[in-house]
Amino acid sequence: MDEHPLEAWHRLVRTQDPSGLDALIADDAVFHSPVVHTPQRRKALVIAYLGAAFAVFFNPTFRYVRQIVGASDAMLEFEVEVDGVLVNGVDIIKWNDAGQIVDFKVMLRPLKAINLIHERMAAMLQAKQGI
């Protein structure tokens, strides 16, 4: 990939276009959901979860408020309002030498937000693929 993975991620978020996830996510990627106990492994599942997140999280109130970046990973703190609930969370992203995301972890707060996002994500995933 010519584009830095973090720049690619920000572009996808800014344009709200999940179609670029296929090129950005590595085949052996892992997604850690704040509401699903087990890590979701392999590209197809990671894309399914992130695709659902695009629909649930990325409304006009979504914004990253802090970013900490290392050589191969980053922590991005975000805020968004969903159904009148302020959701605060972090995306912890790790990428490989090829510039593809290999690990994506989402953490959320407060509990009211976690419950709301759990409900919304479950509905999106069931509607999309029966996951």
Secondary structure, DSSP 8 states (H G I E B T S, - for coil): --S-HHHHHHHHHHHT-GGGHHHHEEEEEEEE-SS-SS-EESHHHHHHHHHHHHHHH-STT-EEEEEEE-SSEEEEEEEEEETTEEEEEEEEEEE-TTS-EEEEEEEEESHHHHHHHHHHHHHHHHHHH--
